[in-house]
Amino acid sequence: MSKGFDIRHFLLVSRLQNQGMLLNLEEALTQPYRPLLAALLGLLPVQGVGVLTCVYSARGKDQQMTGFAQVRMRRDGSEADVIYVTPSLTAKGEGFTVWCRLLENLCLEAGEQGVQRIFARPPEDGLEVETFQQAGFTIYTREDVFRLTQMPSDLPRPENRTLRRQQPADNWGLQGLYASVAPRLVQQTENMTARDWEITPAPWPGQIRRDGYVLEDQEEIVGYLRIRQGRTGHWLEMLLHPQAHQRAEEFVGQSLSLLAESPPCPIYCCLRRYQEGLRAPLEARGFQPFASQCVMVKHTTVRVKEPALKLVPALETRAEAATPMMKTHEVR
């Protein structure tokens, strides 16, 4: 049986929170994630926390089957990301059954709260992809994560940087850059708008905010960098216009220079498969392939609550024949 998390599930979640999979590599590689704390914060009526936890418990063939899954709501409440599922999925046994039940009920619960699209990023070569497909998720793109363990020495000096910090006026230009880079299917699935490019403060103490930088060419934005500096690693996401690939090496070098004075941690860069033009410049700077993941989505069915219709007493009588409102012609 699957149900939403409440304080009665404290011990169960506490016991299982180190036995699952964190499906958000960005978070997994930049700072510790505490599922129990996220579940407790999700009970608070605080806007922006937005973690929904679903708990499962049922009797299996040989033992009690238990697990839980979590999704994090995005800012507008119509989208969410699956971030954690436990127990670990190793074979098509009871763990597979628990995942399927959890994901099914989690999607129903999220739909009840108005979520229309749920995203997930399982490992590309794992059984998790098949499990998500079983729950109704589909793959719409793939991502490769690269890791840099040693910072290059020949980076641009601060006074020679061509990247500038993102400004609120850049949102429309960034939306245009995204439309030039992402395939049509990706754009239709993600349904991003200019508002989605806003850099907002971290919604809760302890969470790390992201910083944005843009690369311009003749007053047009041709490159975008988003940085998340964490305690255990730094995360980069890049966009480069297809007609600006001659500046790819410059773009990668400028991006790394922004982290030159940061604490020495591994640097990760996430590229989607349609951004192959940035792969060679990354590897030239020392980045190595680290992981690959599928980007999946499920469109939920949102329940629409309609008020029950009640007849007005004056109309609760037998219906009379209505007078025709359209002229008729006699047929001869």
Secondary structure, DSSP 4 states (H G I P E B T S, - for coil): -EEE--GGGHHHHHHHTTSSEE--HHHHHHS---HHHHHHHTTS--TTT-EEEEEEEEE-SSSEEEEEEEEEE-TTSSEEEEEEEES---STTHHHHHHHHHHHHHHHHHHHTT--EEEE--BTTSHHHHHHHHTT-EEEEEEEEEEE-S--S-PPPGGG---EE--GGGHHHHHHHHHHHS-HHHHHHH---GGGG-----SSTTPPP-EEEEEEETTEEEEEEEEEE-SS-EEEEEEE-GGGGGGHHHHHHHHHHTTTTS----EEEEEEGGGGGGHHHHHHTT-EEEEEEEEEEEE--PPPP-PPP---GGG-SPPPPPPP-S------
